[in-house]
Amino acid sequence: MLRLALFLVFLSGALPAETALTVPFFNHSGQQSLDWIGESVSEAIHDALASEGLLTLDRESRVEAYRRLSLRPDAELTHASIIKVAQALDASHVIYGFYEVLPAPESEGRSKGSLRITARIIDMKAGVQGPPFMETGAMEDLAVIEQRIGWQALESLSPQTAPREDDFLRARPPVRLDALESYTRGLMAAMPDERRRYFSQAARLDEHYSQPCFQLGKASWDEKDYKTAGTWLARVTRSDPHYLEARFFLGLCRYFTGDYPAAEDAFREVAAAVPLNEVYNDLGAAQEQDDASAAVASFQKALEGDDADPDYRFNLGYAQWRLGHFDDAVESFRAALQRAPTDTEATTFLGMALKREGPRPGDPKTAGRQRIKTNYDEQAYRELKAELKK
């Protein structure tokens, strides 16, 4: 389904879906120690838009664009440079701005002062810059200020779908200032060990802070520490733009640690929102542990999206073989071999299906042969969905 739809969009010559880019906000406070706030504001606005379904360009894409254009990550860009970055990434809107620190009133005692964030949005297609919008509050309430400026950006770009501000803020509990700083410095850190140290500190300082949990979960996943990764990923909240990705990898962690019902629950939740081929494939693999019939249906849905993938063909054939549907299994294994002629495992199972030899209890050579997919491309699905709505 996804592969076919992408092909049809390509044939139609449709323009790319509208995407929003947020660049780091510029530090007008005169305090170099507060440079991290610019990255934090940018990330907060990105998350506000992405969590409500708007297409956004991630931080990695922006960093790469800066590199290609020879722009320093901490530089205050000119208007022309902001336009160049947006054009390089084919963004339809770019959000930028600056922040200032205002002296704290004497009555506020130990307050770190007030922060004022000013933002603007450039409509790249119309060539128009919108009016400035701003938020002001105590430095200690930076997370709340960021959420409010994020909501304003969301309401400007998508007024018909933006939730009420009170509802938006209620779904995103305030984060401690020190935790926010640690997380942002983790994003900006160059070395993996340094990133993990900052993310761990952020999660420790504020146990309800979702974003560092996702980063720590993915880091543990990369190290194949599935138990630890699952613990972190389970803490990612619904308002986090990485929520569905976290659920997908949580499903994989549960699968690899043998908790197949939990894996099935996670994959099913993701499939309901983002019906990617790989999600249906992994859902089928989890289902097959107890219900091969349900697995067949899921593998067939994966094939509807990409019938050229030999692993989907193999998984379908394997489930059919386990059910004793030998004729169907023969067809599936042959189709898999047409796409991957050197697949010796598919050849072996084709031979057993032709001989009508079913599973043997306790045989390690034929048990647990499902093939798992670990790629996850939610952005491609959302871009396709936006294109088809045009």
Buried (B, 14 or more C-beta within 10 A) or exposed (E): BBBEBBEEBEEEEEEEBBBBBBBBBBBBBEEEEBBBBBBBBBBBBBBBBBBBBBBBBBBEBBBEBBEEEEBEBBEBBEEEBBBBBBEBBBBBBBBBBBBBBEEBEEEEEEBBBBBBBBBBBBBBEEEEBBEEBBBEBBBBBBBBBBBBBBBBBBBBBBEEEBBEBEEBBEEBBBBBBEBBBBBBBBBBBEEEEEBBBBBBBBBEBBEEBBBBBBBBBBBBBEEEBBEBBBBBBBBBBEBBBBBBBBBBBBBBBBBBBEBBEBBBBBBBBBBEEBBBBBBBBBBBBBBBBEBBEBBBBBBBBBBBBBBEBBBBBBBBBBBBBBBEBBEBBBBBBBBBBEBBEEBEBBEBBBEBBBEEEBBEEEEEEBEEBBBBBEEBBBBEBBBBBBBEEE
